[in-house]
Amino acid sequence: MGKQYKIIFDREVCIGALACNAVAPEVYTLADDGKVDLKGATQRSDGKWELIIDESQVELNREAADSCPVYAIKIEEVDEE
């Protein structure tokens, strides 16, 4: 199995610029409040949203994270235990 990564999305920081949606509309979908939702994500206890992805999805999601003007999206490698 290849490496896994997690997308951490801070929806409170999101300003609805939709740059991530332009890069990866299948992952970042427009919500009714003008912000985006991270499709398939679960909300953590700290209020941020998290989605586990595999290596094949990392490049696209890094591009989306880099496009965010308020840095609401982070990509981290999942530690294998």
Chimera marker file (.cmm) of the C-alpha trace (Angstrom):
<marker_set name="trace">
<marker id="1" x="0.000" y="0.000" z="0.000" r="1" g="1" b="0" radius="0.5"/>
<marker id="2" x="1.297" y="3.457" z="-0.887" r="1" g="1" b="0" radius="0.5"/>
<marker id="3" x="1.640" y="6.400" z="1.421" r="1" g="1" b="0" radius="0.5"/>
<marker id="4" x="-1.454" y="8.060" z="2.733" r="1" g="1" b="0" radius="0.5"/>
<marker id="5" x="-1.975" y="11.748" z="3.306" r="1" g="1" b="0" radius="0.5"/>
<marker id="6" x="-4.590" y="13.837" z="5.020" r="1" g="1" b="0" radius="0.5"/>
<marker id="7" x="-6.177" y="17.028" z="3.874" r="1" g="1" b="0" radius="0.5"/>
<marker id="8" x="-6.913" y="19.323" z="6.794" r="1" g="1" b="0" radius="0.5"/>
<marker id="9" x="-9.408" y="22.014" z="5.894" r="1" g="1" b="0" radius="0.5"/>
<marker id="10" x="-10.183" y="24.918" z="8.239" r="1" g="1" b="0" radius="0.5"/>
<marker id="11" x="-13.624" y="25.947" z="7.055" r="1" g="1" b="0" radius="0.5"/>
<marker id="12" x="-13.770" y="28.837" z="9.551" r="1" g="1" b="0" radius="0.5"/>
<marker id="13" x="-10.812" y="30.461" z="7.759" r="1" g="1" b="0" radius="0.5"/>
<marker id="14" x="-12.314" y="29.892" z="4.283" r="1" g="1" b="0" radius="0.5"/>
<marker id="15" x="-13.456" y="33.117" z="2.584" r="1" g="1" b="0" radius="0.5"/>
<marker id="16" x="-15.124" y="31.476" z="-0.412" r="1" g="1" b="0" radius="0.5"/>
<marker id="17" x="-12.562" y="32.535" z="-3.014" r="1" g="1" b="0" radius="0.5"/>
<marker id="18" x="-13.276" y="29.182" z="-4.733" r="1" g="1" b="0" radius="0.5"/>
<marker id="19" x="-9.693" y="28.842" z="-5.972" r="1" g="1" b="0" radius="0.5"/>
<marker id="20" x="-9.560" y="25.267" z="-4.642" r="1" g="1" b="0" radius="0.5"/>
<marker id="21" x="-12.851" y="24.508" z="-6.381" r="1" g="1" b="0" radius="0.5"/>
<marker id="22" x="-11.406" y="25.754" z="-9.677" r="1" g="1" b="0" radius="0.5"/>
<marker id="23" x="-8.439" y="23.377" z="-9.290" r="1" g="1" b="0" radius="0.5"/>
<marker id="24" x="-10.274" y="20.326" z="-7.907" r="1" g="1" b="0" radius="0.5"/>
<marker id="25" x="-14.073" y="20.673" z="-8.182" r="1" g="1" b="0" radius="0.5"/>
<marker id="26" x="-14.547" y="16.966" z="-7.488" r="1" g="1" b="0" radius="0.5"/>
<marker id="27" x="-12.982" y="17.433" z="-4.022" r="1" g="1" b="0" radius="0.5"/>
<marker id="28" x="-13.942" y="20.991" z="-3.008" r="1" g="1" b="0" radius="0.5"/>
<marker id="29" x="-17.628" y="21.668" z="-3.629" r="1" g="1" b="0" radius="0.5"/>
<marker id="30" x="-19.496" y="24.958" z="-3.342" r="1" g="1" b="0" radius="0.5"/>
<marker id="31" x="-21.760" y="25.112" z="-0.279" r="1" g="1" b="0" radius="0.5"/>
<marker id="32" x="-24.921" y="27.148" z="0.220" r="1" g="1" b="0" radius="0.5"/>
<marker id="33" x="-23.104" y="29.665" z="2.436" r="1" g="1" b="0" radius="0.5"/>
<marker id="34" x="-20.620" y="30.608" z="-0.318" r="1" g="1" b="0" radius="0.5"/>
<marker id="35" x="-17.718" y="28.672" z="1.184" r="1" g="1" b="0" radius="0.5"/>
<marker id="36" x="-16.542" y="25.237" z="0.098" r="1" g="1" b="0" radius="0.5"/>
<marker id="37" x="-17.047" y="21.803" z="1.588" r="1" g="1" b="0" radius="0.5"/>
<marker id="38" x="-14.381" y="19.103" z="1.518" r="1" g="1" b="0" radius="0.5"/>
<marker id="39" x="-16.300" y="16.233" z="-0.043" r="1" g="1" b="0" radius="0.5"/>
<marker id="40" x="-16.277" y="13.065" z="2.061" r="1" g="1" b="0" radius="0.5"/>
<marker id="41" x="-14.462" y="14.675" z="5.007" r="1" g="1" b="0" radius="0.5"/>
<marker id="42" x="-15.181" y="14.187" z="8.690" r="1" g="1" b="0" radius="0.5"/>
<marker id="43" x="-15.141" y="16.982" z="11.242" r="1" g="1" b="0" radius="0.5"/>
<marker id="44" x="-12.486" y="16.736" z="13.937" r="1" g="1" b="0" radius="0.5"/>
<marker id="45" x="-12.890" y="17.771" z="17.572" r="1" g="1" b="0" radius="0.5"/>
<marker id="46" x="-11.031" y="21.031" z="16.828" r="1" g="1" b="0" radius="0.5"/>
<marker id="47" x="-13.642" y="21.997" z="14.216" r="1" g="1" b="0" radius="0.5"/>
<marker id="48" x="-11.406" y="21.405" z="11.206" r="1" g="1" b="0" radius="0.5"/>
<marker id="49" x="-12.310" y="18.901" z="8.498" r="1" g="1" b="0" radius="0.5"/>
<marker id="50" x="-10.109" y="15.962" z="7.544" r="1" g="1" b="0" radius="0.5"/>
<marker id="51" x="-9.990" y="13.611" z="4.566" r="1" g="1" b="0" radius="0.5"/>
<marker id="52" x="-7.528" y="10.759" z="4.013" r="1" g="1" b="0" radius="0.5"/>
<marker id="53" x="-6.209" y="10.499" z="0.461" r="1" g="1" b="0" radius="0.5"/>
<marker id="54" x="-3.639" y="8.340" z="-1.281" r="1" g="1" b="0" radius="0.5"/>
<marker id="55" x="-0.532" y="9.324" z="-3.198" r="1" g="1" b="0" radius="0.5"/>
<marker id="56" x="-2.380" y="9.549" z="-6.507" r="1" g="1" b="0" radius="0.5"/>
<marker id="57" x="-4.441" y="12.478" z="-5.184" r="1" g="1" b="0" radius="0.5"/>
<marker id="58" x="-1.677" y="14.451" z="-3.489" r="1" g="1" b="0" radius="0.5"/>
<marker id="59" x="-0.466" y="16.584" z="-6.393" r="1" g="1" b="0" radius="0.5"/>
<marker id="60" x="-3.939" y="17.863" z="-7.285" r="1" g="1" b="0" radius="0.5"/>
<marker id="61" x="-4.757" y="18.650" z="-3.655" r="1" g="1" b="0" radius="0.5"/>
<marker id="62" x="-1.417" y="20.388" z="-3.073" r="1" g="1" b="0" radius="0.5"/>
<marker id="63" x="-2.241" y="22.560" z="-6.071" r="1" g="1" b="0" radius="0.5"/>
<marker id="64" x="-5.623" y="23.350" z="-4.512" r="1" g="1" b="0" radius="0.5"/>
<marker id="65" x="-3.994" y="24.123" z="-1.148" r="1" g="1" b="0" radius="0.5"/>
<marker id="66" x="-1.427" y="26.383" z="-2.818" r="1" g="1" b="0" radius="0.5"/>
<marker id="67" x="-4.226" y="28.266" z="-4.593" r="1" g="1" b="0" radius="0.5"/>
<marker id="68" x="-6.026" y="29.142" z="-1.337" r="1" g="1" b="0" radius="0.5"/>
<marker id="69" x="-5.428" y="32.837" z="-0.539" r="1" g="1" b="0" radius="0.5"/>
<marker id="70" x="-6.020" y="32.317" z="3.205" r="1" g="1" b="0" radius="0.5"/>
<marker id="71" x="-4.165" y="28.993" z="3.595" r="1" g="1" b="0" radius="0.5"/>
<marker id="72" x="-7.258" y="27.127" z="4.824" r="1" g="1" b="0" radius="0.5"/>
<marker id="73" x="-6.033" y="23.826" z="3.329" r="1" g="1" b="0" radius="0.5"/>
<marker id="74" x="-3.059" y="21.806" z="4.559" r="1" g="1" b="0" radius="0.5"/>
<marker id="75" x="-1.746" y="18.464" z="3.284" r="1" g="1" b="0" radius="0.5"/>
<marker id="76" x="0.151" y="16.224" z="5.709" r="1" g="1" b="0" radius="0.5"/>
<marker id="77" x="1.616" y="12.758" z="5.375" r="1" g="1" b="0" radius="0.5"/>
<marker id="78" x="-0.062" y="10.170" z="7.597" r="1" g="1" b="0" radius="0.5"/>
<marker id="79" x="2.414" y="8.492" z="9.935" r="1" g="1" b="0" radius="0.5"/>
<marker id="80" x="2.463" y="4.734" z="9.443" r="1" g="1" b="0" radius="0.5"/>
<marker id="81" x="2.393" y="2.838" z="12.694" r="1" g="1" b="0" radius="0.5"/>
<link id1="1" id2="2" r="1" g="1" b="0" radius="0.2"/>
<link id1="2" id2="3" r="1" g="1" b="0" radius="0.2"/>
<link id1="3" id2="4" r="1" g="1" b="0" radius="0.2"/>
<link id1="4" id2="5" r="1" g="1" b="0" radius="0.2"/>
<link id1="5" id2="6" r="1" g="1" b="0" radius="0.2"/>
<link id1="6" id2="7" r="1" g="1" b="0" radius="0.2"/>
<link id1="7" id2="8" r="1" g="1" b="0" radius="0.2"/>
<link id1="8" id2="9" r="1" g="1" b="0" radius="0.2"/>
<link id1="9" id2="10" r="1" g="1" b="0" radius="0.2"/>
<link id1="10" id2="11" r="1" g="1" b="0" radius="0.2"/>
<link id1="11" id2="12" r="1" g="1" b="0" radius="0.2"/>
<link id1="12" id2="13" r="1" g="1" b="0" radius="0.2"/>
<link id1="13" id2="14" r="1" g="1" b="0" radius="0.2"/>
<link id1="14" id2="15" r="1" g="1" b="0" radius="0.2"/>
<link id1="15" id2="16" r="1" g="1" b="0" radius="0.2"/>
<link id1="16" id2="17" r="1" g="1" b="0" radius="0.2"/>
<link id1="17" id2="18" r="1" g="1" b="0" radius="0.2"/>
<link id1="18" id2="19" r="1" g="1" b="0" radius="0.2"/>
<link id1="19" id2="20" r="1" g="1" b="0" radius="0.2"/>
<link id1="20" id2="21" r="1" g="1" b="0" radius="0.2"/>
<link id1="21" id2="22" r="1" g="1" b="0" radius="0.2"/>
<link id1="22" id2="23" r="1" g="1" b="0" radius="0.2"/>
<link id1="23" id2="24" r="1" g="1" b="0" radius="0.2"/>
<link id1="24" id2="25" r="1" g="1" b="0" radius="0.2"/>
<link id1="25" id2="26" r="1" g="1" b="0" radius="0.2"/>
<link id1="26" id2="27" r="1" g="1" b="0" radius="0.2"/>
<link id1="27" id2="28" r="1" g="1" b="0" radius="0.2"/>
<link id1="28" id2="29" r="1" g="1" b="0" radius="0.2"/>
<link id1="29" id2="30" r="1" g="1" b="0" radius="0.2"/>
<link id1="30" id2="31" r="1" g="1" b="0" radius="0.2"/>
<link id1="31" id2="32" r="1" g="1" b="0" radius="0.2"/>
<link id1="32" id2="33" r="1" g="1" b="0" radius="0.2"/>
<link id1="33" id2="34" r="1" g="1" b="0" radius="0.2"/>
<link id1="34" id2="35" r="1" g="1" b="0" radius="0.2"/>
<link id1="35" id2="36" r="1" g="1" b="0" radius="0.2"/>
<link id1="36" id2="37" r="1" g="1" b="0" radius="0.2"/>
<link id1="37" id2="38" r="1" g="1" b="0" radius="0.2"/>
<link id1="38" id2="39" r="1" g="1" b="0" radius="0.2"/>
<link id1="39" id2="40" r="1" g="1" b="0" radius="0.2"/>
<link id1="40" id2="41" r="1" g="1" b="0" radius="0.2"/>
<link id1="41" id2="42" r="1" g="1" b="0" radius="0.2"/>
<link id1="42" id2="43" r="1" g="1" b="0" radius="0.2"/>
<link id1="43" id2="44" r="1" g="1" b="0" radius="0.2"/>
<link id1="44" id2="45" r="1" g="1" b="0" radius="0.2"/>
<link id1="45" id2="46" r="1" g="1" b="0" radius="0.2"/>
<link id1="46" id2="47" r="1" g="1" b="0" radius="0.2"/>
<link id1="47" id2="48" r="1" g="1" b="0" radius="0.2"/>
<link id1="48" id2="49" r="1" g="1" b="0" radius="0.2"/>
<link id1="49" id2="50" r="1" g="1" b="0" radius="0.2"/>
<link id1="50" id2="51" r="1" g="1" b="0" radius="0.2"/>
<link id1="51" id2="52" r="1" g="1" b="0" radius="0.2"/>
<link id1="52" id2="53" r="1" g="1" b="0" radius="0.2"/>
<link id1="53" id2="54" r="1" g="1" b="0" radius="0.2"/>
<link id1="54" id2="55" r="1" g="1" b="0" radius="0.2"/>
<link id1="55" id2="56" r="1" g="1" b="0" radius="0.2"/>
<link id1="56" id2="57" r="1" g="1" b="0" radius="0.2"/>
<link id1="57" id2="58" r="1" g="1" b="0" radius="0.2"/>
<link id1="58" id2="59" r="1" g="1" b="0" radius="0.2"/>
<link id1="59" id2="60" r="1" g="1" b="0" radius="0.2"/>
<link id1="60" id2="61" r="1" g="1" b="0" radius="0.2"/>
<link id1="61" id2="62" r="1" g="1" b="0" radius="0.2"/>
<link id1="62" id2="63" r="1" g="1" b="0" radius="0.2"/>
<link id1="63" id2="64" r="1" g="1" b="0" radius="0.2"/>
<link id1="64" id2="65" r="1" g="1" b="0" radius="0.2"/>
<link id1="65" id2="66" r="1" g="1" b="0" radius="0.2"/>
<link id1="66" id2="67" r="1" g="1" b="0" radius="0.2"/>
<link id1="67" id2="68" r="1" g="1" b="0" radius="0.2"/>
<link id1="68" id2="69" r="1" g="1" b="0" radius="0.2"/>
<link id1="69" id2="70" r="1" g="1" b="0" radius="0.2"/>
<link id1="70" id2="71" r="1" g="1" b="0" radius="0.2"/>
<link id1="71" id2="72" r="1" g="1" b="0" radius="0.2"/>
<link id1="72" id2="73" r="1" g="1" b="0" radius="0.2"/>
<link id1="73" id2="74" r="1" g="1" b="0" radius="0.2"/>
<link id1="74" id2="75" r="1" g="1" b="0" radius="0.2"/>
<link id1="75" id2="76" r="1" g="1" b="0" radius="0.2"/>
<link id1="76" id2="77" r="1" g="1" b="0" radius="0.2"/>
<link id1="77" id2="78" r="1" g="1" b="0" radius="0.2"/>
<link id1="78" id2="79" r="1" g="1" b="0" radius="0.2"/>
<link id1="79" id2="80" r="1" g="1" b="0" radius="0.2"/>
<link id1="80" id2="81" r="1" g="1" b="0" radius="0.2"/>
</marker_set>
